[in-house]
Amino acid sequence: MTTFDSLTLFASGRLISLRWFFLLLILVFLGFFSTTGLDQVRELDFILTPDIIFLGILLLASFCNLLLFIGYRFIYNKQSNNLLGLLNGAQIILDILLCGIGLLFFAHISVLLPLIFLYPIFEAVVLFSPLLAFFISLLVGTILYAVEALAGQEIVFLDYNFNLSILKSVFEFEPSISFLSSGLIWALVMIVFGFIFSYMHALVLPKESRRINSEKIKRSGQAQDEKEEKDKWMRKFAAKIDENGRQLRAKELELALAKQKLDVLEHAKSEFISVTTHQLRTPMSAIKWTFNMMISEQLGPINEEQKDFLNKGYQSTLRVMNIVNNLVHIDHDEAKKDDYNFTPIDLVALLKEISFEFSNQAESQNITLTIKEAPDNLPTINLDVNKIRMVFENLLDNALKYTPRNGKIEVEVKDDKLNSAEQALEVVVKDNGVGIPKEEQAKIFHKFYRASNARLQEPDGSGIGLFIAKDIVDRHAGAMWFDSEENKGTTFHIVLPVHQKVGGSKKP
């Protein structure tokens, strides 16, 4: 790929700027001669004065120089050596034409005027090469010789016949080119100057080239040093990144192992809370009811001292139950669906086991707690035993709390939904207790909410039991709802799918 000649482009731009100066100088010069009689008018076919003709030529030259300047800006952006060569050639041709016109109109001023042709020769040296400058000097010398040879001779041009002497009638001077004592001598002068310019250029250019090459080598060396320094810095930076990456991966591995250990401990904690609350909740409830019956003298009369001790035991029992309920709440909030351990179980057997744990409490209150006979050949159902046990324990505990003495609680398992698209079993827990006020039923599954009549009868409740029970059923992809009438009782319905799959709660 050829390197763009930026030095020649720079010189070309300066020559274009210098031409603007020469054109302005000539315009001033023309104004001087206009005040000394050069503008005398002769009528031919139209009014014609030399200053008007020359002014028109200057305007044309200015327009051409403007085009050259536009071309220069275009080449500056495109960086094309071919276009640059065309631009420089156009400059030399334009200057030869301008010098010829100047010689034609101002030949009578000085015999040294042909020296203006040295300018395009100089341009050829600067913009191209000494060899082309030498050929330009030959061309200029030939032109000067031809002009003298043709002086006073007829020139035929585009069907118009005129003689150089006709210029006398227009400009009032005889253009016999008398200043050319010899066109041949001027031709030789141009050739000599062309040779001198070429020789000087040949002497100066190598030095300048060596200087430019030296500067290029110096800049290249500096650029190479900068590149090596940059590469060295980049290698250090990359090594630092690699080291940081290794440290980060080691930290990630360390954090992963720590998280794994933390997950194991978290699971162990959850299992401990779940088992502990299950083991404590039912017996503590039985102890509480026993204290309550003794204090209320349902088991026989007691004295004041005995009642005082029993009250202390009853209050301690309530505090322990409050702690157990808080543990149940924490365990539920931290549990995820993935933490559930689904196993196939016999639902009827589980309900009988839970009911047995509440049988003493029911007998102490003269409440009949029965499990209706289940249909034959019920399938096992996939449940998390500990979690689902909490649901039925909560329902039976609430039923015993809010059912009056001599009341009745029934637990029933139905198989109506076994023949549906999604097989499920329904558990119904029914009591004839205080019921739930109709205007409060929409909030009964809200966290920490308790019905007004329940708060009057049992002030110590937490209001999270039914909220947790409903959420556990939802995480089993089941459904839970109730029917209730105040002072007549409440019936809870729990539907659980036989085969477990991910899903939300859905009410049949």
Residue, then its C-alpha position, 0 to 999 in steps of 0.5 A: m500500500t502506497t503511503f500518502d504524500s502529505l508533504t506534497l499536499f502541504a506544499s500544494g496548499r501553500l501554493i494555492s494560498l500564494r496564488w490568491f496573493f498574486l491575483l490580488l497583487i495583479l488586481v491592484f496593479l491593474g487599478f494603477f494602470s487604469t488611472t494612467g490611460l490604459d482604459q481608453v475605449r475603442e468601439l468594435d462590435f461592443i464597448l471593450t476596455p483592457d481593464i475590463i478584459f483583464l478583470g474578467i480574466l482575473l475573475l476566471a483565474s480566481f474561480c479556477n483557484l477556488l476550484l483548486f482549493i476545494g479539490y485540495r480540501f477534498i484530497y485532504n480528507k480522501q488521502s489519494n495520491n492520484l487525485l493529488g497529482l491531478l491537482n498539482g498538474a492543474q495548478i501548473i497549467l493554470d499558472i502557465l496560462l496566467c503567465g502567458i496572458g500577463l505577458l501578452f497584455f503587459a509586454h510593453i512594461s518591461v523586457l524582463l517580464p518573461l521571467i514570470f514563467l520561472y514560477p510554474i517551473f519552480e512549481a514543477v520542481v516542488l510539486f513533482s520532480p526535477l525531470l518534469a521541471f526541466f521539461i516544463s522549462l523546455l515548454v516555456g522556452t518553446i512558447l516564448y520562441a514561438v510567440e516571437a516567431l509568430a509576431g506580425q504573422e497571421i494566426v488562424f483560430l476557429d474561423y476568426n482571422f486576425n493579426l497580432s497588430i489588431l491589438k494596437s487598435v484595441f490597446e493602443f500599443e504595438p504588440s510586436i513583442s519588441f522586448l524579445s530581442s531573441g525568443l531563442i535567448w529566452a528559451l535558453v534562459m528558461i532551460v538554464f533556470g530549469f536546470i538550476f532549479s532541478y540541481m538545487h532541488a537535487l541537492v536539498l531534497p536528499k538532506e531534507s529526505r534524510r532529516i524527514n527519515s531521521e524524524k520518522i525513525k525517531r518517531s517510530g522508535q518512540a512509538q515502538d518504545e511506547k508500544e513495548e511499555k504498553d504491552k508490558w503494562m498490559r501483561k502485568f495488568a492481565a497477570k493481576i487480573d488472572e491472580n484476582g480471578r484465581q483468588l475470586r474463584a477460591k473465595e467463591l468455592e469457599l463461600a459455596l462450601a460455607k453455604q453448603k454447611l449452612d444449608v445443612l445446619e439450617h435443615a438440621k435446625s428446621e428439623f429440630i424445631s419441627v420435631t420439637t414443636h410437634q412433640l411439645r405442642t400436644p402434651m402442653s395443650a393437655i397439661k394446660w387443660t388439666f390445670n384449667m380443669m383443676i383450677s375451675e374445680q371440675l375435678g373436685p374442690i381445692n383450697e386457696e393455697q392449692k389454687d395459688f400453686l395451680n395458677k402458677g403452674y397454669q401460667s408457666t404452661l401458657r408461657v411454654m406454649n407461647i414459646v412453642n407457638n413462636l417456634v412453629h411460626i419461625d419454622h413456617d416462615e423459613a420453610k420452602k416447598d423444597d423443604y417438604n418431605f413428601t412420603p406416602i402415608d395412610l391418612v386415616a391412621l394419621l387422623k386416628e393417631i392425632s385424635f388419640e392425643f386429644s382424647n384425654q382433653a376431650e374427656s375432661q370437657n365431656i366432649t365427644l371426639t369421634i372419627k367416622e368410619a372411612p370408606d374401604n380401600l383408600p389409597t395412600i396419600n403423599l404428605d409431609v407428615n410433620k407439617i400436615r399433623m400441625v394442620f389437624e392438631n390446630l383444627l382439633d385444638n381450636a375445636l376443643k377450645y371453642t366447643p362447650r362442655n357436652g359438645k361434639i367433634e367429628v372427623e370424617v374422610k371422604d373419597d368423593k374426589l377419587n374419581s376426578a381427573e386429579q385424585a384427592l381425599e377430603v377431610v372434614v372436621k366439624d364441631n358445634g362450638v361458638g362458630i365464627p361471626k359472618e362479618e369476620q369470616a373473610k379474615i379468619f385465615h389472615k395472619f394474627y387475626r382472631a374472631s371477636n367471640a374467640r378472643l372473649q373465650e380464649p384471650d391467650g391465642s396467637g392468631i397464627g394457627l389457621f394462617i399456618a394451617k392454610d399455607i401448609v395445605d396450599r403447599h401440598a397443592g390442596a385447598m382449605w375452606f370452612d362453613s360456619e354459623e355463629n353459636k352453632g358451630t364450624t366445619f372445616h374442609i381440607v382437600l389433599p391430592v393423592h399424588q403430589k405435584v407443584g401447584g397452588s391452592k385451588k378451591p373445588 
